[in-house]
Every structure is written in C-alpha cells, then in structure tokens.
Amino acid sequence: IMVKIRLARGGTKKKPYYRVVVADQRCKRDGRYLERIGFYNPMVSENRFGIDEERVKHWLSVGAQPTERVSKLMKQAKIKV
C-alpha cells in the first residue's frame, strides 16, 4: 500500500481551502484519509500554510510520500522533506 501526503479540497466554488492529509493513494482526493496533519489556504496573504512537523516526520519515516504540491509548500515553509 502506497501512502501519500496530499491535499484534500474543501471550501466552496472559487473559494478553495485545502487540508493536508495522509491517505492511501487508492482513495479519492476528498475521500477517506488516515490523518489530517495541516492546512493550506491560497485565498489569504498571511498564514496560508500550516503543518504539524512532528507528524510529517513520523509519516515520512514509515514510508509516506508527499505529492509535488505538498513538498513545494513544505519547502517554502522551510520544512525538510
């Protein structure tokens, strides 16, 4: 089973809000996930992205892979991938 750290979309039309979740890659984008570890809100200028670094380290240590977008966001927030 491949586990991914990815974004799940919430919010309304034209006002997206994303949760950073750890999910089985076979699950739907907004479907079932194992754990919610952060958020990403592209609609605001400050406090756009927050993530629990301890949980990220744990999931990376057990083999979870971040998606391209999540790794880009973590790099911008200066969190080691």
N, C-alpha and C positions, 0 to 999 in steps of 0.2 A: 504494500500500500504506500503510495506516494503522498506525503503530507505537504501542503503548501501554506505559506503565509501570504495572504492576499487581501484584496479589498472587496467588501460586500456593500453594494449601493443601497442607500436609504434616501429619505427626503422625498421631495415632490418633483414634478416636471419642471425642468430648468432651474431647480434649486437642489443640486445633488449634495449628499452627505455620505461619507463612507466610514464603515467600521473596518479596522484592521483585524482580521480573523485568521485562526489556524483551522484549516479544513482539509478533508480528504479531497484530492483533485477530482474525484469522480462526482462529487456533489455539485449542485447548481451554484451559480455565482452568489445568489442571495439565499441559498438554502441552508441546510444543516451545517453547523460548524462545531469544532471541538472546544474552542475557547476564543473569547474576544479579548484582544490584547492592546487595542488602541483605537484611534480615530483619525480621520483626515477630512477637513472641511475646506474645499477650494474656494468657497464664497467669501471668506473673511481675509483680512490682510495680516493680522497677527493671531498667534495661537491657532495656526492651521492644522498642525500635525502633532499628535501626542502618542507615545507608545510606552509600554511597560518593558524597560530594558532587561530586567531580570527574567521575565517570561520569554522574551525573544532569545536570550542566551540559552535558556533551557530547551526551547523548541529547536534551535539550530543544533544544539549538542545531540539531540536524539534524531537528527536527520531531516528536519523540515527545510524546505527550500523556499526562499522569498521570491515572489514574482518580480519582473523587471521594474514595475512601477513602485512597489514597496521598497525594493533595495535602493532605488533612486531617492525616494523620500527619506529613508534612513541615512543615506549618505549626506543629504542636505542637512539633516538634524544631527550630523556627526556621531552616528551610532555605527559601530563596527559591524560589518556583515560577515 
